[in-house]
Amino acid sequence: MKRLLSAILTGITLFTLKSFRSVDTEQMDAVSAATEKTTYTAEDLRNLQDFILAKSKGSELEGKPYDLNNDGVWDAFDLCLMRREVISTNNDVTNNKTIVVYFSRTGNTEKIAEYLIDITGADSYVIQAVVPYTDADIEYNNSSCRANQEQNDKTVRPEIAEPISSLDSYDTVFLGYPIWWGQEPRIIDTFLESYDFSDKTVIPFCTSASSGISTSEKNISELVPIGDQLAGKRFSASAGKNDVKAWYDTLSLTKEDK
């Protein structure tokens, strides 16, 4: 059902984007005026998308300025407008030297990454597998499931869909992932071996039910040359934005990096 809803939203969004070009100048001026004093973030995008997909209730977002075209409803058109505003804001920020890169299968790591993106104003890139992982693929109690087989073979390198072209312009890379069988997923190894990190600061962060981050940190440090790898942080599924901010504030980054 979730996939069906997501597909429907995608279809509506694509349709709305096509229609977007035909909106008259007067309407666009009204939208620009409505959003002029509002700065939208990745968290706002996620909130509105969750509302449209009925994952959250309007009462939970009371007072949010999500009616961008002032028509009295929150819909896919507002989502498109918000995406445009977020992209425009990001493009106005020059010389961004930090990027948040993450892989998330169930959404837990994605949530932490979005908090971090919001806190830092960093660019972002989502690692996605060419062959997506299903629920059955990560069934912990199934010794023959895909993830279990991959984690037991350190030579496996799952292929990444739409790899980012380059990381050359970034000095600092936050790298997020879930802990699978006590380690980073093998697709993280694929990512690390695809780029040069010898002059970069890499900061891991992960999500897990109980396993720590130390084994994955060691694996990462031994896999490829890294300029400076800072101590990472493991977050639970219930961690909030304040938890992420508290960790970020402890990092020994330069003022320019922050």
C-alpha positions as CSV (number, residue, x, y, z in Angstrom):
1,M,0.0,0.0,0.0
2,K,2.8,2.4,0.9
3,R,4.5,1.8,-2.5
4,L,1.1,2.4,-4.2
5,L,0.6,5.7,-2.4
6,S,4.2,6.7,-3.2
7,A,3.7,5.9,-6.9
8,I,0.4,7.9,-6.9
9,L,2.2,10.9,-5.3
10,T,5.0,10.6,-7.8
11,G,2.5,10.6,-10.7
12,I,0.7,13.6,-9.3
13,T,3.9,15.4,-8.7
14,L,5.1,14.8,-12.3
15,F,1.8,15.8,-13.6
16,T,1.8,19.0,-11.5
17,L,5.4,19.8,-12.6
18,K,4.2,19.7,-16.2
19,S,1.3,21.9,-15.4
20,F,3.6,24.2,-13.4
21,R,4.9,25.7,-16.6
22,S,1.5,26.9,-17.6
23,V,0.8,28.9,-14.4
24,D,0.4,32.5,-15.3
25,T,2.7,35.3,-14.1
26,E,0.2,36.8,-11.7
27,Q,-0.2,33.4,-9.9
28,M,3.6,33.0,-9.7
29,D,4.0,36.5,-8.3
30,A,1.4,35.6,-5.6
31,V,3.4,32.4,-4.8
32,S,6.6,34.3,-4.6
33,A,5.1,36.9,-2.3
34,A,3.7,34.1,0.0
35,T,7.1,32.4,0.3
36,E,9.3,35.5,0.4
37,K,9.6,35.5,4.1
38,T,9.7,31.8,4.6
39,T,12.8,29.5,4.3
40,Y,11.9,25.9,3.7
41,T,14.1,23.0,4.7
42,A,14.4,19.3,4.0
43,E,12.4,18.7,7.1
44,D,9.6,20.8,5.8
45,L,9.6,18.8,2.6
46,R,9.4,15.5,4.5
47,N,6.6,16.9,6.7
48,L,4.5,17.9,3.8
49,Q,5.1,14.7,1.9
50,D,4.2,12.7,5.0
51,F,1.0,14.7,5.3
52,I,0.0,14.1,1.6
53,L,0.8,10.4,2.0
54,A,-1.4,10.4,5.2
55,K,1.6,9.4,7.3
56,S,0.9,12.4,9.6
57,K,-2.2,14.4,10.6
58,G,-2.7,18.1,9.9
59,S,-3.1,18.7,13.6
60,E,0.6,17.7,14.1
61,L,1.7,20.4,11.7
62,E,-0.7,23.1,12.8
63,G,0.5,26.6,12.0
64,K,3.0,25.5,9.3
65,P,3.1,27.7,6.2
66,Y,2.6,24.9,3.8
67,D,-0.2,26.4,1.7
68,L,2.3,28.0,-0.8
69,N,-0.3,28.9,-3.5
70,N,-2.8,30.1,-0.9
71,D,-5.7,27.9,-2.2
72,G,-6.7,26.6,1.3
73,V,-5.3,23.1,0.9
74,W,-2.0,21.3,1.2
75,D,-1.4,19.2,-1.9
76,A,1.2,18.0,-4.4
77,F,1.3,21.4,-6.0
78,D,2.4,22.9,-2.7
79,L,5.1,20.2,-2.5
80,C,6.4,21.1,-6.0
81,L,6.5,24.8,-5.0
82,M,8.3,23.9,-1.8
83,R,10.9,21.8,-3.6
84,R,11.5,24.7,-6.0
85,E,12.1,27.1,-3.0
86,V,14.5,24.6,-1.3
87,I,16.4,24.1,-4.5
88,S,16.6,27.9,-5.1
89,T,17.8,28.5,-1.6
90,N,20.5,25.8,-1.9
91,N,21.7,27.2,-5.2
92,D,22.0,30.7,-3.6
93,V,24.5,29.3,-1.1
94,T,27.9,29.3,-2.8
95,N,31.1,27.3,-1.9
96,N,29.3,24.8,0.3
97,K,32.1,22.6,1.5
98,T,30.1,20.0,3.4
99,I,27.9,17.2,2.1
100,V,25.7,14.6,4.0
101,V,25.8,11.3,2.2
102,Y,23.5,8.5,3.5
103,F,22.0,5.1,2.7
104,S,18.7,4.3,4.4
105,R,16.5,1.3,3.9
106,T,13.7,1.8,6.5
107,G,13.9,5.6,6.9
108,N,15.6,5.7,10.3
109,T,19.0,6.9,8.9
110,E,17.2,9.2,6.5
111,K,15.5,11.0,9.4
112,I,18.9,11.6,11.2
113,A,20.4,12.7,7.9
114,E,17.7,15.2,7.3
115,Y,18.1,16.6,10.8
116,L,21.8,17.0,10.1
117,I,21.2,18.6,6.7
118,D,18.8,21.1,8.3
119,I,21.3,21.9,11.1
120,T,24.3,22.3,8.8
121,G,22.8,23.6,5.6
122,A,25.0,21.0,3.9
123,D,24.4,19.5,0.4
124,S,23.1,16.0,0.4
125,Y,23.3,12.8,-1.7
126,V,21.3,9.6,-1.1
127,I,22.9,6.3,-1.9
128,Q,20.5,3.9,-3.6
129,A,21.0,0.4,-4.8
130,V,20.5,-0.5,-8.4
131,V,18.6,-3.5,-7.0
132,P,16.6,-2.1,-4.1
133,Y,16.6,-4.0,-0.8
134,T,13.2,-5.5,0.1
135,D,11.9,-6.3,3.6
136,A,12.8,-10.0,2.9
137,D,16.3,-9.0,2.0
138,I,17.1,-7.6,5.4
139,E,15.2,-10.2,7.5
140,Y,17.6,-10.5,10.5
141,N,16.5,-14.0,11.5
142,N,16.9,-15.4,8.0
143,S,20.4,-16.7,7.6
144,S,20.0,-16.9,3.8
145,C,18.6,-13.5,3.2
146,R,20.4,-11.1,0.8
147,A,21.8,-8.8,3.4
148,N,23.1,-11.6,5.6
149,Q,24.9,-13.2,2.6
150,E,26.4,-9.8,1.7
151,Q,27.6,-9.0,5.2
152,N,29.3,-12.3,5.5
153,D,31.3,-11.6,2.3
154,K,33.5,-8.6,2.6
155,T,34.2,-8.6,-1.2
156,V,30.6,-7.9,-2.2
157,R,30.0,-4.5,-3.7
158,P,26.3,-3.8,-4.5
159,E,26.0,-1.4,-7.5
160,I,24.9,2.1,-6.8
161,A,22.1,3.7,-8.8
162,E,22.9,7.2,-10.2
163,P,26.3,7.7,-8.5
164,I,27.2,11.3,-7.6
165,S,29.6,12.5,-10.3
166,S,32.2,13.9,-7.9
167,L,33.1,14.9,-4.4
168,D,36.0,17.1,-5.3
169,S,34.3,20.3,-4.2
170,Y,33.7,19.1,-0.6
171,D,36.0,19.1,2.3
172,T,33.7,17.4,4.8
173,V,31.6,14.3,4.2
174,F,29.1,13.1,6.8
175,L,28.4,9.4,6.0
176,G,25.3,7.8,7.3
177,Y,24.0,4.2,7.3
178,P,22.1,1.6,9.3
179,I,24.1,-1.1,11.1
180,W,23.5,-4.5,9.4
181,W,24.8,-7.5,11.3
182,G,27.1,-5.3,13.3
183,Q,28.7,-3.5,10.4
184,E,28.1,-0.9,7.7
185,P,26.1,-2.3,4.7
186,R,28.4,-3.4,1.8
187,I,26.9,-0.7,-0.4
188,I,28.7,1.8,1.8
189,D,32.0,0.1,0.9
190,T,31.0,0.5,-2.8
191,F,30.6,4.2,-2.2
192,L,33.9,4.6,-0.4
193,E,35.9,2.8,-3.0
194,S,34.4,5.0,-5.8
195,Y,35.9,8.3,-4.7
196,D,39.1,9.8,-3.3
197,F,38.8,10.7,0.4
198,S,42.5,11.2,1.0
199,D,42.1,14.9,1.5
200,K,38.7,15.0,3.2
201,T,37.2,14.9,6.7
202,V,34.9,11.9,7.0
203,I,32.4,11.7,9.8
204,P,30.3,8.5,10.1
205,F,26.9,8.3,11.8
206,C,24.6,5.3,12.0
207,T,21.3,4.0,13.3
208,S,20.7,0.7,15.0
209,A,18.5,-1.0,17.6
210,S,21.5,-1.9,19.8
211,S,24.8,-2.4,17.9
212,G,27.4,0.2,18.2
213,I,29.3,2.1,15.5
214,S,32.9,1.1,16.4
215,T,33.2,-1.9,14.1
216,S,32.0,0.0,11.1
217,E,34.3,2.9,11.9
218,K,37.2,0.6,11.9
219,N,36.2,-1.0,8.6
220,I,35.8,2.4,7.0
221,S,39.2,3.6,8.2
222,E,40.9,0.5,6.9
223,L,39.1,0.3,3.5
224,V,40.4,3.5,1.8
225,P,42.8,6.3,2.6
226,I,41.0,9.1,4.5
227,G,42.4,12.5,5.3
228,D,40.8,12.8,8.7
229,Q,38.1,10.5,10.1
230,L,36.4,12.0,13.1
231,A,34.6,9.9,15.8
232,G,31.1,8.9,14.7
233,K,27.8,8.6,16.5
234,R,25.2,5.9,16.7
235,F,21.6,7.0,17.0
236,S,18.5,5.1,18.0
237,A,15.3,5.2,15.9
238,S,13.8,7.5,18.5
239,A,16.6,10.1,18.3
240,G,15.4,13.7,17.7
241,K,16.9,16.8,16.2
242,N,18.2,18.0,19.5
243,D,20.2,14.8,19.9
244,V,21.8,15.3,16.5
245,K,22.5,19.0,17.2
246,A,24.1,18.1,20.6
247,W,26.4,15.6,18.8
248,Y,27.2,18.1,16.0
249,D,28.2,20.7,18.5
250,T,30.9,18.4,20.0
251,L,32.7,17.8,16.6
252,S,36.1,19.3,16.3
253,L,35.3,21.0,13.0
254,T,36.7,24.4,12.0
255,K,34.5,27.4,12.2
256,E,34.5,27.6,8.4
257,D,33.4,24.0,8.1
258,K,30.5,24.6,10.5
